[in-house]
């Protein structure tokens, strides 16, 4: 498939795609959309920023436009990702569409959601926990939901949604079309796919453990006491919007306040913020009202803001795979981007896991992680650059004493 005109899509869909400037499909769209339009189940893996949402949104909306009966459900791990999915769905449906939708997520008014569900929506996008709440209360019915999308499935399982997903699927007809997308395909995902997918078409685009080639990766090995000064130096040296990832909710607030005192426009976002506040923060970044977002991993997946120029890992992620998702917040929609990781001696094990994830040949090699004593003044001496797509080579062990 070289362009969307080859697919004989509904006129409403073609108009919407033209308005969205969707002309040439991305690789994941080219592989997934034709079999999905034929009614096949899909097991897909693709890096973030590859156009995955449209790969399932287009066949889903096409089915709703072509068939007066049947409903569709999209399950997503987070509210932020769910909102972005719903925005794309609404664009594809077009203005004044008779097809009703419902956005069913935690943290929002049950009353508002009851009102949406009473309108008998044909498209529901939501998070597993709140979907289960409505199913148990009897306010949602899925007996005619014959199209299911599981998006960011690995993330949903990491967040403990396995039982809830099983319960939701129990309410759905066994005869349905299921599209499962996941950034990685560990054994638990494959087991889930065997249980719920029927003769699925396998769609894989690029490596799920290698960052996009458009991301220039940098590392800075330094002592923990040097991190903040090194961060400020990097913020001063870089232009464009920046996401800084830290480990804790408290850490986001503390770092954002500290940066604001030094005249850096920064906002914090984490899981304890009310949904309305989270939306205002993301909207502010999207509209360039401030330059720096300090975040926990709550936004590591799903946040799609094309003008993010840099991602800085102030704290390394607890799970190696989240490194890929974090830095994937830059280099969106064909743009180039850069990432920087501040690595302290205490991060030795985490950095080793990230290194091996991106280059399995490093496993067990003595030089695959920084030595415990490695550090440098302002991080400058051990700053390294390497292009994604090249073999990742962590710095060799150093016997140099840790600074002060």
Beta strands, then each sheet from edge to edge (+ up, - down):
strand 1: 42-46
strand 2: 71-75
strand 3: 101-104
strand 4: 123-126
strand 5: 145-150
strand 6: 177-182
strand 7: 201-205
strand 8: 215-221
strand 9: 241-245
strand 10: 266-269
strand 11: 292-295
strand 12: 308-313
strand 13: 337-343
strand 14: 384-387
sheet 1: 3+ 4+ 2+ 5+ 6+ 1+ 7+
sheet 2: 10+ 11+ 9+ 12+ 13+ 8+ 14-
end
